[in-house]
Amino acid sequence: MTSFFERSIEFLKGVGPQKAELLKKELEIFTFADLLQYYPFRYEDRTRFYKINQVREDQAYIQIIGKFVSFQTVGVGSKQRLVGQFADETGVIELVWFQGVKWVKSRVAVGVPYIVFGKPSRFGSKYNIAHPEVEPLTEKSKQGSYLHPVYTTTEKLKRRFIDSKAISKMMKMLLIEAVNHINETLPPAITQQYRLMDKKSALVQIHFPRNTQELQKAQYRLKFEELFYIQLRLLKLKITRIESFPGIRFDNSELLNEYYNKHLPFELTGAQKKVVKEIYQDFRSGKQMNRLVQGDVGSGKTMVAFLSILIAISNGTQTAFMAPTEILAEQHYNGLKEYADLLGIHIGRLTGSSKKSERRVIDEMLQSGDLPIVVGTHALLEDKVKFKNLGLAVIDEQHRFGVAQRAQLWKKGQNAYPHVLVMTATPIPRTLAMTLYGDLDISVIDELPAGRKPIQTHHMRDSHRLKMFSFMEKEIQKGRQVYVVYPLIEESATLDYKDLMDGYESVSRRFPDYPISIVHGKMKSDDKEWEMQRFVKGETKIMVATTVIEVGVNVPNASVMVIENAERFGLSQLHQLRGRVGRGADQSYCILMTGNKLTTEAKLRVQTMVDTTDGFKIAEVDLKIRGPGDLMGTQQSGLMDLMIADLGKDTEILKLARSVATEVLNADPDLKDPKNVLIRKQVAAQRKSMVNWSRIS
């Protein structure tokens, strides 16, 4: 028998099959539970009435009691509008309707008292309200003052008369029945200790709050619960993994010591030392390691990975190093080969474009165990790629791989599950990392190597273009190279292509004597590769490109990054692009070119880039602006479909939820204690409706 909350939405009084179909398509509301958890995005204060002489243009929404004095229809045809003079004892305000004029005329009359609700705006010396809500003044309507919920809806729904008001009406119908079926989902020990509102009251007050205090309590309770169960699930996965999947114990660090004492090209930063120590502790614990290393571009993650690889090889196992693109795999191969050659360690590479003859040799060497390190792309995941004894998998730019792909690599360990080291140059705010990678251990490399100069970032408007060109020329004359990047936004590929070609032409006209590379998504990958290589070798001085260069290319001689239409980029993308320069010892620059008119949000993004080079600070701002879903791309979206919590704003609630979940599991890992019976029930109920996130990250 389906439970009350699993009932189809069409069986709610007043909905029926047609409306239900629309609600499913437009808002993904299929069941009573979906509707109940469709929370308002804001509330209108209907608890207060204003006098007309108290009206100000900066007020959001206001309620007035008064009477219509007169009506006048102005304009003709489609330009026609209805203007009503609405008065109380303190003054007169104009109410204006541009649509539904006939309908309004048939509903309102002069001299009858009404309550009017709407957003005031100023026109010259007068105030008016466009398309206000008007209802007759009755004892009930005067008393029925509360915080009014406003629900998100769509144009299609509004055309079928399913606006916020209609959703609010459905919610009232549902709550009348639902109240008797809402059960508590948190144990009394937790609700009492943290003074959380009970579940039933929270669900009523979130939709129809009596006052602001009750609303805040309801929001806090529902946010806490949502984050608590996400954290509980992640921590439970971690415990299961640690208990069920023993790791290969690495006690020998011979090669690491030899390299460290004889060949290390530079002194490690304190942050690098700390992270290597954390990894070595994992290796020796006998548990399978699953660690995420976060570090800004240029913070020395590759060296940390190499030192970890040396420990794995010292213990007789092999390492697979996986990168998301061929360019990046090639770069890692060259970088690691330089280090490995000093110790006489053999290293191979395997990508989609590896020749058959090369592949055969690599496959044989991996199976015989003669090849200790292989660097590659998705090609490493193919079934025919087998290892004799895979001990460590290193995955770079982790958010570009799906969970299933990582699991494939994991299964390639013959004798035991390999340790996994995941690296990313995309700084993830602590709160987001706790939720996205809550079952991974996290290490942060938060300092740059000595001698690196911070990149200087400047904002220039289109009107400063000549100044920007002459700055480029000065840098090229010093022997440096320059990137000029154009945005790539899928919806308008043709427009982007035009932007790029226009830009390429204006750069070519301005710099007739310098060879220029061009790279964009419409090119064949061989042509792209050839153009990139010309720039890497210094044959071309300027690289005009779309964002294909966001991850990867390492050209220490490139010291200027010009980002065109910078207002069209997200913060994390701007930060990644900026990280392409500043690879050498020279002072590097990033120039953000924008139009003259910027939205408030675009101004904030540009200003943040100018103010700081700290990736974590940038990520925090980005999280506040965009919310978590967009930050991580689609791979992780399942975890990010939060109903009410907001990781950008609810940091403190998240920390509390995680610490409470940790306490619960430390005391009762299998949730068998009778006092955790409600948690056990809720976890079981969620499990039915949820994808099981892979054991690895």
C-alpha positions as CSV (number, residue, x, y, z in Angstrom):
1,M,0.0,0.0,0.0
2,T,1.5,3.4,-0.9
3,S,2.0,5.7,2.0
4,F,0.1,9.0,2.2
5,F,3.2,11.0,0.9
6,E,3.8,8.7,-2.0
7,R,0.3,9.4,-3.4
8,S,0.2,10.9,-6.9
9,I,-0.4,14.7,-6.9
10,E,-3.4,14.3,-9.2
11,F,-5.4,12.9,-6.2
12,L,-5.1,16.2,-4.2
13,K,-8.4,17.9,-4.2
14,G,-8.6,20.6,-6.9
15,V,-5.6,19.2,-8.9
16,G,-6.8,16.4,-11.2
17,P,-4.9,14.8,-14.2
18,Q,-4.3,17.8,-16.4
19,K,-2.8,20.1,-13.7
20,A,-0.9,17.1,-12.3
21,E,0.8,16.6,-15.7
22,L,1.8,20.3,-15.8
23,L,3.2,20.2,-12.2
24,K,5.2,17.1,-13.1
25,K,6.7,18.6,-16.3
26,E,7.3,22.1,-15.1
27,L,8.2,21.7,-11.4
28,E,9.0,18.0,-11.0
29,I,6.2,17.7,-8.4
30,F,4.9,14.0,-8.7
31,T,3.7,13.2,-5.2
32,F,2.3,14.7,-2.1
33,A,5.8,14.6,-0.6
34,D,7.2,16.6,-3.5
35,L,4.6,19.3,-3.1
36,L,5.1,19.5,0.7
37,Q,8.8,19.9,0.2
38,Y,8.4,22.6,-2.5
39,Y,9.3,25.5,-0.2
40,P,8.6,29.2,-0.8
41,F,11.5,31.2,-2.0
42,R,10.4,34.4,-0.2
43,Y,7.6,35.7,2.0
44,E,5.4,38.8,1.7
45,D,4.7,40.6,4.9
46,R,0.9,40.8,5.2
47,T,1.0,41.5,8.9
48,R,1.1,45.2,8.5
49,F,-1.0,47.9,6.9
50,Y,0.4,51.2,5.6
51,K,-1.2,54.7,5.2
52,I,-0.7,56.3,1.8
53,N,1.4,59.0,3.2
54,Q,3.8,56.4,4.5
55,V,4.6,55.0,1.1
56,R,8.2,55.1,-0.1
57,E,9.8,53.7,-3.3
58,D,12.3,51.6,-1.5
59,Q,9.6,49.4,0.2
60,A,9.4,45.9,-1.2
61,Y,5.6,45.2,-0.9
62,I,3.0,47.1,1.0
63,Q,-0.7,46.7,2.0
64,I,-3.1,49.6,2.1
65,I,-6.8,49.9,3.1
66,G,-8.8,52.5,1.1
67,K,-11.5,53.1,-1.6
68,F,-11.4,53.9,-5.3
69,V,-12.3,57.5,-6.1
70,S,-12.3,57.2,-9.9
71,F,-11.1,55.1,-12.9
72,Q,-9.8,56.3,-16.2
73,T,-8.8,54.3,-19.4
74,V,-5.7,55.8,-21.1
75,G,-4.4,55.0,-24.5
76,V,-5.8,52.9,-27.3
77,G,-5.5,49.3,-28.6
78,S,-2.7,47.2,-27.2
79,K,-1.3,50.4,-25.4
80,Q,-4.4,50.8,-23.4
81,R,-4.0,51.0,-19.6
82,L,-6.5,51.4,-16.7
83,V,-5.6,53.9,-14.0
84,G,-7.5,54.0,-10.7
85,Q,-7.2,56.7,-8.0
86,F,-7.1,54.9,-4.7
87,A,-7.5,57.0,-1.5
88,D,-7.4,56.8,2.3
89,E,-7.7,59.6,4.9
90,T,-4.0,60.5,4.3
91,G,-3.8,60.8,0.5
92,V,-4.2,59.3,-2.9
93,I,-2.1,56.8,-4.9
94,E,-2.5,55.6,-8.5
95,L,-3.1,51.9,-9.3
96,V,-2.3,50.9,-12.9
97,W,-3.2,47.9,-15.0
98,F,-1.6,47.3,-18.4
99,Q,-3.3,43.9,-18.9
100,G,-6.6,42.4,-18.2
101,V,-8.2,45.8,-18.2
102,K,-11.8,44.5,-18.9
103,W,-11.5,41.9,-16.2
104,V,-10.4,44.4,-13.6
105,K,-13.2,46.8,-14.5
106,S,-15.8,44.1,-14.0
107,R,-14.4,43.2,-10.5
108,V,-13.8,46.6,-8.7
109,A,-16.1,49.5,-8.0
110,V,-15.8,53.1,-6.8
111,G,-16.6,53.8,-3.1
112,V,-16.2,50.2,-1.8
113,P,-13.4,49.5,0.8
114,Y,-10.6,47.2,-0.4
115,I,-7.2,45.9,0.7
116,V,-4.6,46.6,-1.9
117,F,-1.2,44.8,-2.0
118,G,1.7,45.5,-4.4
119,K,5.1,47.0,-5.0
120,P,5.2,50.9,-5.0
121,S,7.3,52.8,-7.5
122,R,7.7,56.5,-8.0
123,F,6.8,58.3,-11.2
124,G,7.8,62.0,-11.0
125,S,6.3,63.3,-7.7
126,K,3.6,60.7,-7.6
127,Y,3.6,57.1,-6.3
128,N,1.9,54.2,-8.1
129,I,1.5,50.4,-7.9
130,A,1.3,48.4,-11.1
131,H,-0.9,45.3,-11.2
132,P,-1.7,45.3,-7.5
133,E,-3.7,42.5,-5.8
134,V,-7.1,43.8,-4.7
135,E,-9.5,42.1,-2.4
136,P,-12.7,43.4,-0.6
137,L,-12.2,44.5,3.0
138,T,-13.9,42.1,5.4
139,E,-13.4,41.3,9.0
140,K,-11.7,38.0,8.0
141,S,-9.4,39.7,5.4
142,K,-8.4,42.4,7.9
143,Q,-7.6,39.8,10.6
144,G,-6.0,37.2,8.3
145,S,-2.6,38.9,8.4
146,Y,0.4,36.6,8.2
147,L,3.6,36.2,6.2
148,H,2.5,35.2,2.8
149,P,4.5,32.5,1.0
150,V,5.7,33.1,-2.6
151,Y,6.5,30.0,-4.7
152,T,8.5,29.8,-7.9
153,T,6.4,29.1,-10.9
154,T,6.9,29.2,-14.7
155,E,5.4,31.1,-17.6
156,K,3.6,28.0,-18.8
157,L,2.0,27.4,-15.4
158,K,1.0,31.0,-15.1
159,R,-0.8,30.8,-18.5
160,R,-2.8,27.9,-17.0
161,F,-3.6,29.9,-13.9
162,I,-1.1,28.0,-11.7
163,D,0.6,31.0,-10.1
164,S,2.1,31.3,-6.7
165,K,-1.3,31.9,-5.2
166,A,-2.7,28.7,-6.7
167,I,0.3,26.7,-5.3
168,S,-0.3,28.3,-1.9
169,K,-4.0,27.1,-2.1
170,M,-2.9,23.5,-3.0
171,M,-0.5,23.6,-0.1
172,K,-3.3,24.6,2.3
173,M,-5.4,21.7,1.0
174,L,-2.5,19.3,1.4
175,L,-1.5,20.4,4.9
176,I,-5.0,19.9,6.3
177,E,-4.7,16.2,5.5
178,A,-0.9,15.9,5.9
179,V,-0.6,17.1,9.4
180,N,-1.8,13.8,10.8
181,H,0.8,11.8,8.8
182,I,3.9,13.9,9.5
183,N,6.2,11.9,11.8
184,E,9.3,13.1,13.7
185,T,12.6,12.2,11.9
186,L,15.1,13.2,14.6
187,P,15.5,11.6,18.0
188,P,14.4,13.7,21.1
189,A,18.0,13.8,22.3
190,I,19.0,15.9,19.3
191,T,15.9,18.1,19.0
192,Q,16.1,18.9,22.7
193,Q,19.8,19.5,22.9
194,Y,19.8,21.9,19.9
195,R,16.4,23.3,20.6
196,L,15.0,22.3,17.2
197,M,11.4,22.9,16.3
198,D,9.4,19.6,15.9
199,K,9.0,18.3,12.3
200,K,5.2,18.8,12.1
201,S,5.3,22.5,13.2
202,A,8.4,23.1,11.0
203,L,6.5,22.0,7.9
204,V,3.4,24.1,8.7
205,Q,5.4,27.2,9.6
206,I,7.7,27.0,6.6
207,H,4.7,27.4,4.3
208,F,2.4,29.6,6.5
209,P,4.5,31.2,9.2
210,R,2.7,33.1,12.0
211,N,5.6,35.5,12.3
212,T,9.3,36.0,11.4
213,Q,10.5,34.2,14.5
214,E,8.5,31.0,13.8
215,L,9.7,31.1,10.2
216,Q,13.4,31.3,11.2
217,K,12.9,28.3,13.6
218,A,11.2,26.3,10.9
219,Q,14.0,27.1,8.4
220,Y,16.7,26.2,10.9
221,R,15.1,22.9,11.7
222,L,14.6,21.8,8.1
223,K,18.1,22.9,7.0
224,F,19.7,21.1,9.9
225,E,17.8,17.9,9.2
226,E,18.7,18.0,5.5
227,L,22.4,18.5,6.1
228,F,22.5,16.0,9.0
229,Y,21.3,13.2,6.8
230,I,23.6,14.0,3.9
231,Q,26.6,14.1,6.3
232,L,25.4,10.9,8.1
233,R,25.3,9.1,4.7
234,L,28.8,10.3,3.7
235,L,30.4,9.5,7.0
236,K,28.7,6.1,7.0
237,L,30.2,5.4,3.5
238,K,33.6,6.4,4.8
239,I,33.3,4.0,7.8
240,T,32.1,1.2,5.6
241,R,35.0,1.8,3.2
242,I,37.6,1.8,5.9
243,E,36.3,-1.3,7.5
244,S,35.5,-3.3,4.4
245,F,38.4,-2.4,2.1
246,P,41.8,-2.9,3.6
247,G,44.6,-1.2,1.8
248,I,48.1,-2.3,0.8
249,R,50.5,-1.3,3.6
250,F,53.4,0.7,2.4
251,D,56.2,0.7,5.0
252,N,59.2,1.2,2.7
253,S,60.2,4.7,1.6
254,E,63.7,4.1,0.2
255,L,63.2,5.8,-3.2
256,L,61.5,8.8,-1.5
257,N,64.5,9.3,0.8
258,E,67.0,8.9,-2.1
259,Y,65.2,11.4,-4.3
260,Y,64.5,13.8,-1.4
261,N,68.2,13.8,-0.3
262,K,69.9,13.8,-3.7
263,H,67.7,15.2,-6.4
264,L,64.9,17.4,-5.0
265,P,65.1,20.5,-7.3
266,F,63.7,22.9,-4.7
267,E,62.9,23.1,-1.0
268,L,59.3,21.9,-0.4
269,T,56.9,24.4,1.2
270,G,55.6,23.7,4.6
271,A,52.2,22.9,3.1
272,Q,53.7,20.3,0.7
273,K,55.6,18.6,3.6
274,K,52.4,18.5,5.7
275,V,50.4,16.8,2.8
276,V,53.2,14.3,2.1
277,K,53.2,13.3,5.8
278,E,49.4,12.9,5.7
279,I,49.6,10.6,2.7
280,Y,52.4,8.5,4.2
281,Q,50.4,8.0,7.4
282,D,47.5,6.7,5.2
283,F,49.8,4.4,3.4
284,R,51.1,2.9,6.6
285,S,47.7,2.5,8.3
286,G,46.7,-0.7,6.5
287,K,43.5,1.1,5.4
288,Q,42.7,2.0,1.8
289,M,43.5,5.7,1.2
290,N,41.0,8.0,-0.4
291,R,42.5,11.5,-0.2
292,L,41.7,14.7,-2.1
293,V,44.6,17.2,-2.4
294,Q,43.4,20.7,-3.2
295,G,45.9,23.3,-4.2
296,D,45.9,26.4,-6.4
297,V,47.5,26.3,-9.8
298,G,51.3,26.3,-9.3
299,S,51.2,25.2,-5.6
300,G,53.2,22.1,-6.3
301,K,50.6,19.3,-6.4
302,T,52.6,17.3,-9.0
303,M,55.6,17.1,-6.8
304,V,53.5,15.8,-3.9
305,A,52.0,13.2,-6.3
306,F,55.5,12.2,-7.4
307,L,56.8,11.7,-3.9
308,S,53.7,9.6,-3.2
309,I,54.4,7.5,-6.3
310,L,57.9,6.9,-5.1
311,I,56.6,5.4,-1.9
312,A,54.3,3.1,-3.9
313,I,57.1,1.9,-6.1
314,S,59.4,1.4,-3.1
315,N,56.9,-1.2,-2.0
316,G,56.8,-3.1,-5.2
317,T,53.6,-1.8,-6.7
318,Q,52.7,0.2,-9.8
319,T,51.0,3.6,-10.2
320,A,48.4,4.8,-12.7
321,F,48.3,8.6,-13.2
322,M,45.1,9.7,-15.0
323,A,44.5,13.2,-16.5
324,P,41.3,14.5,-18.2
325,T,42.8,15.5,-21.6
326,E,45.7,14.4,-23.8
327,I,47.4,17.8,-23.5
328,L,47.4,17.5,-19.7
329,A,48.4,13.9,-19.8
330,E,51.3,14.8,-22.1
331,Q,52.4,17.6,-19.8
332,H,52.3,15.4,-16.7
333,Y,54.2,12.7,-18.5
334,N,57.0,15.1,-19.5
335,G,57.1,16.6,-16.0
336,L,57.2,13.3,-14.1
337,K,59.7,11.8,-16.6
338,E,62.1,14.5,-15.8
339,Y,62.0,13.5,-12.1
340,A,61.8,9.7,-12.7
341,D,64.8,9.7,-15.1
342,L,67.1,10.9,-12.3
343,L,66.3,7.7,-10.4
344,G,66.3,5.4,-13.5
345,I,62.6,4.7,-13.1
346,H,60.8,3.7,-16.3
347,I,57.6,5.7,-17.1
348,G,55.1,5.1,-19.9
349,R,52.2,7.0,-21.4
350,L,48.9,5.7,-22.8
351,T,46.3,8.0,-24.5
352,G,43.7,7.7,-27.2
353,S,46.2,8.6,-29.8
354,S,48.9,6.1,-28.8
355,K,49.9,3.9,-31.7
356,K,49.0,0.2,-31.6
357,S,52.6,-0.9,-31.5
358,E,53.2,1.4,-28.5
359,R,50.1,0.2,-26.7
360,R,51.1,-3.4,-27.1
361,V,54.5,-2.8,-25.5
362,I,52.9,-0.8,-22.6
363,D,50.2,-3.4,-22.0
364,E,52.8,-6.2,-21.8
365,M,55.0,-4.2,-19.5
366,L,52.1,-3.3,-17.2
367,Q,51.1,-7.0,-16.9
368,S,54.6,-8.2,-16.3
369,G,55.2,-5.5,-13.7
370,D,58.2,-4.0,-15.6
371,L,56.5,-0.6,-16.0
372,P,56.1,1.0,-12.6
373,I,54.4,4.3,-13.7
374,V,51.9,4.9,-16.5
375,V,50.4,8.3,-17.3
376,G,47.3,8.5,-19.4
377,T,43.8,9.6,-20.1
378,H,40.5,7.7,-20.1
379,A,42.4,5.1,-22.2
380,L,43.7,3.7,-18.9
381,L,40.2,2.6,-18.0
382,E,39.8,0.2,-20.9
383,D,39.3,-3.4,-19.9
384,K,42.3,-4.6,-21.8
385,V,44.6,-2.4,-19.7
386,K,45.7,-4.7,-16.9
387,F,48.3,-4.3,-14.1
388,K,50.4,-6.9,-12.3
389,N,50.1,-5.0,-9.0
390,L,48.4,-1.6,-9.0
391,G,49.1,0.1,-5.7
392,L,48.2,3.7,-6.3
393,A,45.9,5.6,-8.6
394,V,46.4,9.3,-9.0
395,I,43.6,11.3,-10.6
396,D,44.1,14.9,-11.7
397,E,41.3,17.5,-12.1
398,Q,39.0,15.1,-10.4
399,H,35.7,17.0,-11.2
400,R,36.1,16.1,-14.8
401,F,35.7,12.4,-14.2
402,G,32.4,10.7,-13.3
403,V,32.2,8.5,-10.2
404,A,31.9,5.4,-12.3
405,Q,35.1,6.1,-14.2
406,R,37.0,6.4,-11.0
407,A,35.5,3.1,-9.8
408,Q,36.8,1.4,-13.0
409,L,40.3,2.4,-12.1
410,W,39.8,1.2,-8.6
411,K,38.9,-2.3,-9.7
412,K,42.2,-2.7,-11.6
413,G,44.0,-3.7,-8.4
414,Q,44.6,-7.5,-8.6
415,N,45.5,-8.2,-4.9
416,A,43.8,-5.4,-3.1
417,Y,42.1,-2.1,-3.8
418,P,44.7,0.5,-4.8
419,H,45.1,3.7,-2.8
420,V,43.5,6.7,-4.5
421,L,45.0,10.2,-4.6
422,V,42.7,12.8,-6.2
423,M,44.1,16.2,-7.1
424,T,42.3,19.4,-8.1
425,A,43.4,23.0,-8.8
426,T,39.7,24.1,-8.4
427,P,39.6,25.4,-4.9
428,I,36.5,24.1,-3.2
429,P,35.2,26.0,-0.1
430,R,35.4,24.0,3.0
431,T,31.6,23.7,3.4
432,L,31.2,22.4,-0.2
433,A,34.1,20.0,0.2
434,M,32.5,18.6,3.4
435,T,29.4,17.8,1.4
436,L,30.8,16.8,-2.0
437,Y,33.7,14.8,-0.7
438,G,32.6,14.1,2.8
439,D,33.8,10.6,2.6
440,L,37.3,11.6,1.3
441,D,40.1,12.8,3.6
442,I,41.0,16.3,2.4
443,S,44.5,17.9,2.3
444,V,45.1,21.5,1.3
445,I,48.3,23.0,-0.2
446,D,47.7,26.6,0.7
447,E,51.0,28.3,0.0
448,L,53.0,28.9,-3.2
449,P,56.6,28.0,-3.7
450,A,59.2,30.6,-2.7
451,G,60.2,33.0,-5.5
452,R,56.8,33.0,-7.1
453,K,55.4,36.5,-7.6
454,P,51.7,36.9,-7.2
455,I,50.0,37.7,-10.5
456,Q,48.9,41.3,-10.8
457,T,45.3,41.6,-12.0
458,H,43.9,44.8,-13.7
459,H,40.4,45.7,-14.9
460,M,40.2,47.6,-18.2
461,R,37.1,48.8,-20.1
462,D,36.8,48.6,-23.9
463,S,37.7,52.2,-24.1
464,H,41.2,51.4,-22.8
465,R,41.9,48.9,-25.6
466,L,44.8,50.9,-27.1
467,K,46.5,51.1,-23.7
468,M,46.1,47.3,-23.3
469,F,47.6,46.7,-26.8
470,S,50.7,48.8,-26.0
471,F,51.1,46.9,-22.7
472,M,51.0,43.6,-24.6
473,E,53.7,45.0,-27.0
474,K,56.0,46.0,-24.2
475,E,55.8,42.5,-22.7
476,I,56.4,40.8,-26.0
477,Q,59.5,43.0,-26.6
478,K,60.8,41.8,-23.2
479,G,60.6,38.3,-24.8
480,R,57.4,37.2,-23.1
481,Q,54.3,35.6,-24.6
482,V,50.6,36.6,-24.3
483,Y,47.2,34.7,-24.2
484,V,44.1,36.5,-25.4
485,V,41.0,34.5,-24.4
486,Y,37.4,34.7,-25.6
487,P,34.4,33.3,-23.8
488,L,32.8,30.1,-24.9
489,I,29.2,29.8,-24.1
490,E,27.5,26.8,-25.7
491,E,24.2,28.4,-26.5
492,S,25.8,30.9,-28.8
493,A,28.6,29.0,-30.5
494,T,28.2,31.1,-33.7
495,L,28.3,34.4,-31.8
496,D,31.4,33.2,-29.9
497,Y,33.1,32.1,-33.1
498,K,32.4,35.6,-34.6
499,D,33.8,37.2,-31.4
500,L,36.9,35.1,-31.6
501,M,37.5,35.8,-35.3
502,D,36.9,39.5,-34.9
503,G,39.3,39.5,-32.0
504,Y,41.9,37.5,-34.0
505,E,41.7,40.0,-36.9
506,S,42.1,43.1,-34.6
507,V,45.1,41.5,-32.9
508,S,46.6,40.6,-36.3
509,R,46.1,44.1,-37.5
510,R,47.7,45.6,-34.4
511,F,50.6,43.2,-34.4
512,P,51.5,42.5,-38.0
513,D,55.1,41.6,-37.2
514,Y,54.4,38.9,-34.7
515,P,53.3,35.3,-35.5
516,I,50.0,34.5,-33.8
517,S,48.4,31.1,-32.8
518,I,44.6,30.5,-32.8
519,V,42.8,27.7,-31.0
520,H,39.0,27.1,-30.8
521,G,36.5,24.3,-30.5
522,K,35.7,24.0,-34.2
523,M,39.2,22.9,-35.1
524,K,40.3,19.3,-35.5
525,S,42.3,18.0,-32.5
526,D,45.5,17.6,-34.5
527,D,45.3,21.2,-35.7
528,K,44.6,22.4,-32.2
529,E,47.6,20.4,-30.9
530,W,49.9,21.8,-33.6
531,E,48.9,25.4,-32.8
532,M,49.4,24.8,-29.1
533,Q,52.8,23.3,-29.7
534,R,53.9,26.3,-31.7
535,F,53.0,28.5,-28.8
536,V,54.7,26.2,-26.3
537,K,57.9,26.2,-28.3
538,G,57.8,30.0,-28.5
539,E,57.4,30.1,-32.3
540,T,54.2,32.3,-31.9
541,K,54.1,35.2,-29.4
542,I,50.4,35.6,-29.0
543,M,47.8,32.8,-28.6
544,V,44.2,33.8,-29.4
545,A,41.9,31.2,-28.0
546,T,38.5,30.2,-26.5
547,T,38.5,28.7,-23.1
548,V,40.0,25.4,-24.4
549,I,43.2,26.4,-22.7
550,E,41.5,26.6,-19.3
551,V,43.1,23.5,-17.9
552,G,46.6,22.3,-18.8
553,V,49.0,24.1,-21.0
554,N,52.1,25.1,-19.1
555,V,54.1,27.8,-20.8
556,P,56.5,29.4,-18.2
557,N,57.3,32.2,-20.7
558,A,53.7,33.3,-21.0
559,S,53.3,36.2,-18.6
560,V,50.2,38.0,-19.8
561,M,46.6,36.7,-19.8
562,V,44.1,39.0,-21.5
563,I,40.5,37.9,-20.9
564,E,38.0,39.5,-23.3
565,N,34.3,39.9,-22.2
566,A,35.5,39.0,-18.7
567,E,31.9,39.8,-17.4
568,R,30.7,36.7,-19.3
569,F,32.9,34.3,-17.3
570,G,32.2,32.7,-13.9
571,L,34.7,33.4,-11.1
572,S,36.2,29.9,-11.0
573,Q,36.8,30.0,-14.7
574,L,38.4,33.4,-14.4
575,H,40.6,32.1,-11.7
576,Q,41.6,28.9,-13.7
577,L,42.4,31.1,-16.7
578,R,44.6,33.4,-14.7
579,G,46.5,30.4,-13.4
580,R,47.8,29.8,-16.9
581,V,50.3,32.6,-16.4
582,G,52.7,33.1,-13.5
583,R,54.4,29.8,-14.1
584,G,57.9,31.3,-14.4
585,A,59.9,33.6,-12.2
586,D,58.8,36.7,-14.2
587,Q,56.1,39.1,-12.9
588,S,52.9,38.1,-14.6
589,Y,49.7,40.0,-15.4
590,C,46.0,39.2,-16.0
591,I,43.9,41.9,-17.7
592,L,40.2,41.7,-17.5
593,M,38.6,43.5,-20.4
594,T,34.9,44.3,-20.0
595,G,32.2,46.5,-21.6
596,N,31.3,49.8,-19.9
597,K,28.0,48.6,-18.4
598,L,28.3,45.9,-15.8
599,T,25.6,44.2,-13.7
600,T,26.1,44.3,-9.9
601,E,27.1,40.6,-10.0
602,A,29.6,41.1,-12.8
603,K,31.2,44.0,-10.9
604,L,31.5,41.8,-7.8
605,R,33.2,39.0,-9.8
606,V,35.7,41.4,-11.5
607,Q,36.5,43.2,-8.2
608,T,37.1,39.9,-6.4
609,M,39.6,38.9,-9.1
610,V,41.4,42.3,-8.8
611,D,41.5,42.1,-5.0
612,T,42.8,38.6,-4.4
613,T,44.7,35.7,-5.9
614,D,43.6,33.3,-3.1
615,G,41.6,30.6,-4.8
616,F,39.8,29.7,-1.6
617,K,38.5,33.2,-1.0
618,I,37.4,33.3,-4.7
619,A,35.6,30.0,-4.3
620,E,33.8,31.3,-1.2
621,V,32.5,34.4,-3.1
622,D,31.6,32.1,-6.1
623,L,29.6,29.8,-3.8
624,K,27.7,32.8,-2.4
625,I,26.9,34.1,-6.0
626,R,26.1,30.9,-7.8
627,G,25.2,28.3,-5.2
628,P,26.8,24.8,-5.1
629,G,25.1,23.1,-8.0
630,D,26.7,25.1,-10.7
631,L,30.1,25.1,-9.0
632,M,30.7,21.5,-9.4
633,G,29.2,20.8,-12.8
634,T,26.9,17.9,-13.4
635,Q,29.0,15.0,-12.1
636,Q,28.1,15.8,-8.5
637,S,24.7,17.3,-8.9
638,G,22.9,14.4,-7.2
639,L,24.3,15.6,-3.9
640,M,23.6,19.2,-4.6
641,D,19.8,19.0,-5.1
642,L,19.3,20.6,-1.7
643,M,15.6,21.4,-0.9
644,I,16.2,24.2,1.5
645,A,19.8,24.4,2.8
646,D,22.2,26.7,1.0
647,L,25.8,25.8,1.3
648,G,26.9,29.4,0.6
649,K,25.0,30.8,3.6
650,D,24.5,27.9,6.0
651,T,28.1,27.1,6.9
652,E,27.4,27.1,10.6
653,I,24.4,24.7,10.4
654,L,26.5,22.4,8.1
655,K,29.4,22.3,10.6
656,L,26.9,21.5,13.5
657,A,25.1,18.8,11.4
658,R,28.4,17.2,10.6
659,S,29.6,17.1,14.2
660,V,26.3,15.7,15.4
661,A,26.4,13.0,12.7
662,T,30.0,12.2,13.7
663,E,29.0,11.9,17.4
664,V,26.0,9.6,16.5
665,L,28.1,7.3,14.3
666,N,31.1,7.2,16.7
667,A,28.8,6.0,19.5
668,D,26.6,3.7,17.4
669,P,28.1,2.9,13.9
670,D,25.3,0.6,12.8
671,L,22.5,2.7,14.3
672,K,21.3,-0.3,16.4
673,D,20.8,1.6,19.7
674,P,17.0,2.0,20.4
675,K,17.5,5.8,20.9
676,N,18.5,6.0,17.2
677,V,15.5,4.2,15.9
678,L,14.1,7.4,14.2
679,I,17.4,7.9,12.4
680,R,17.5,4.3,11.3
681,K,14.0,4.6,9.8
682,Q,14.8,7.8,8.0
683,V,18.0,6.4,6.5
684,A,16.1,3.3,5.3
685,A,13.3,5.5,3.8
686,Q,15.9,7.7,2.0
687,R,17.8,4.7,0.7
688,K,14.7,3.6,-1.2
689,S,14.5,6.8,-3.1
690,M,18.2,7.5,-3.6
691,V,21.1,6.6,-5.9
692,N,23.7,4.8,-3.9
693,W,26.8,6.9,-4.2
694,S,29.9,5.0,-5.2
695,R,32.2,3.8,-2.6
696,I,35.0,5.8,-4.0
697,S,34.6,9.5,-3.4
